[in-house]
Structure formats: structure tokens, C-alpha cells
Amino acid sequence: MSDLRFEDSAVRPSQPVRSGSGFRLNKARGKLFGVCSGIADYCGVDVLLVRIAWVIGTLVGFGSLILIYLAIALIAD
């Protein structure tokens, strides 16, 4: 048969980055500052789950996570 190859371009969470390099913003995959994508990379979970959790936490916490988000965006590199 023919030698068909298919590229798998699905976005998958990367392996956790905890091996000494610490937390970093991921501005390439981020929407606003890259905070949620950085958290997703650090924990090894899907970025969509982190974003959904962050929105729910913001609504339940009466907007306090917005200040935490901005603090992380300013402090982390």
C-alpha cells in the first residue's frame, strides 16, 4: 500500500514543568497575559480546564481572582 502519514496537530497539555524550572507565563498559548496557560503547563492539565475553573472561581469569589490574575501577570515572567 501507500505510505500515508497523518500529522496530529491536536493541542494537548504538555508534561508538568515542575522539574526545577518553576512557573512561567506561556504567552504563546495565552489569551490575555498567559497566566492560565502557564498554570496549565506547570500542572500538566488542559488549559481549557484551568480557564473554566478560573472563571467559575471569579464568579464565586465576587471578582477577587481578577486581582490575583493581574498580580500573577505582573510578578511572573
C-alpha positions in Angstrom: 0.0 0.0 0.0 1.0 3.6 0.0 2.9 5.3 2.8 0.3 7.7 4.2 1.3 9.8 7.2 -1.0 12.0 9.2 0.2 14.8 11.3 -1.5 15.0 14.7 -1.9 18.7 15.3 -4.3 18.4 18.3 -3.3 20.7 21.2 -2.5 18.5 24.2 -1.2 19.6 27.6 2.5 19.2 27.9 4.2 17.3 30.7 4.4 19.2 34.1 7.3 21.6 34.2 8.0 21.2 37.9 11.4 19.7 37.3 13.3 22.7 38.6 12.4 25.4 36.1 9.5 26.8 38.1 6.4 28.6 37.0 6.4 30.7 33.8 3.8 32.5 31.8 3.1 31.0 28.4 2.4 34.0 26.2 2.4 31.9 23.0 -0.7 29.9 24.1 -2.2 32.6 26.3 -5.2 34.7 25.5 -4.5 37.8 27.7 -1.3 37.5 29.7 -0.6 33.8 29.6 -1.4 33.1 33.2 -3.9 30.3 32.7 -1.7 28.6 30.1 1.3 28.9 32.4 -0.7 27.3 35.2 -1.8 24.5 32.8 1.8 23.9 31.7 3.0 23.8 35.3 0.3 21.4 36.5 0.2 19.3 33.3 -3.6 19.8 32.7 -5.6 21.2 29.8 -5.6 25.0 29.5 -9.3 25.0 28.9 -10.0 23.4 32.3 -7.8 26.0 34.0 -9.7 28.8 32.2 -13.1 27.4 33.1 -12.0 26.9 36.8 -10.7 30.5 36.8 -13.9 32.0 35.5 -16.0 29.9 38.0 -13.7 31.0 40.8 -14.0 34.6 39.8 -17.8 34.4 39.8 -17.9 32.6 43.1 -15.3 34.8 44.7 -17.0 38.0 43.7 -14.2 39.0 41.3 -11.3 38.6 43.7 -9.5 36.3 41.3 -9.2 39.1 38.8 -6.8 40.9 41.2 -4.9 37.6 41.8 -4.7 37.1 38.0 -3.3 40.6 37.5 -0.8 40.1 40.4 0.5 36.8 38.8 0.7 38.5 35.4 2.8 41.3 36.8 5.0 39.2 39.1 5.7 36.2 37.0 7.9 36.4 33.9 
